[in-house]
């Protein structure tokens, strides 16, 4: 069974192929129309054309027009297929995010030389206890991602991906991450690359809203903004734009859930 990345790659290849096909079709249509325009110009400038030649040109125009109509229909069909491919990519991204709904990403946690996964998990548990005032939390796993840094100790610590066994504890951790302000430690939702990019492009709008004293947070890839004291559904902006999946710009978080725990 192909992986998510393989599915995305196949979809991108098919989408590129469709676009190249459409460009070739448009080029062919333009070339033929230029031929017709050139032929019509010659007809107007020359009085030596016979009536038969004029009729032949009319027939050629009609044939070409039919071809243009057929090509237009074909392009429309290709556009529909491309739209379906884009929708399929969105569904794949959503399913990938859904599979990560029990995960959180911890950035800025100090990393030991040759650190084991047990030590990584202990570091996370200590942070939850000391910094977030959360008791012992049962974790399914906690591991660093990316290549192991050199033993010099100067490298930036790798991100830790933590998978919780309980969704409510995951949400409590995310909400409590506001206590990490000014610590250079961040707790973010674990989203696929596409969703991260969607949020990234919305961060300026989120920062502006917060600077104006409004409540602003992400609900999956949707930026929700509302006035303080307003109803929860008063305003929703920035749907499907693109952001670093950081809960808020200043390192804290609202901890908004976007998946229902199963």
C-alpha positions, 0 to 999 in steps of 0.5 A: 500500500503506497505511503502518504508521501507516495500518494502526494507525489503521484498526484503532483505528477498527474497534475503536472501532466494535465497542465502540460497537456492543456498548454500544448492544446492552447498552443495548437489552437493559437497556431491554427487561429493565426493561420486562419487570420493570415489566410483571411488577410491575404483574401482581403488584399488580393482580388485574384482569389476565386470564389472557390477559394473563398468557399474553401476558406469558409469551410476551413474556418468552420472546421477549425471552429469545430476543432476549437469547440472540441478542444475547449470541451476537452480542456474543461474536462481536464480542469474538472479532473485537476479540481478533483485531484486537488480535492483528493490531495486535501483529503489525504492531508486531512487524513494525515493530520487526523492520524497525528491528532494525539501528537504534539511537537516540542521544540527547544528541549535540551538534548544530551549526547547519544540521548536514548528515547527513555531519556527523551521521554523523561525530559518531556515528563519533567517539563510537564511536571516542572514547567506546566504543573501537570502531573504524570502523563502516560505517553505512548512514545516520545522521540527526536526527529531528524539526524543526530547532531554532532557531539560538539554540543553547539547544535540546536536540539532536535524537535521531540514528537510526543504521542499521548495515550489520552487526548484530553491530556494532550489538549491540557498540555497544549493549553498549558503551553502559554506558561512557556512564554519567554523560555524558548520552548514551544509546544505545537500541533503535529501537522503535515507539511501542507497544513503547516504551510497553510498556517504559516501564511496566516501568521501575520493576520493572527499577530495583527488580531492579537495586537488589536486585543482580539482573540485569535487562534487556529482551528486546524487550518482555519484562523478564527478571530473574534472580539473578546466577549463575543460569541464563539462563532462571531468571526472566522477568517483566513480559511485555507491560507498557509503557518508554522503550526505554532499555536500562537505567535508569542510561544503560548497557545490557546489549545484549540482542538480540531479533531474529535477524540476517538 
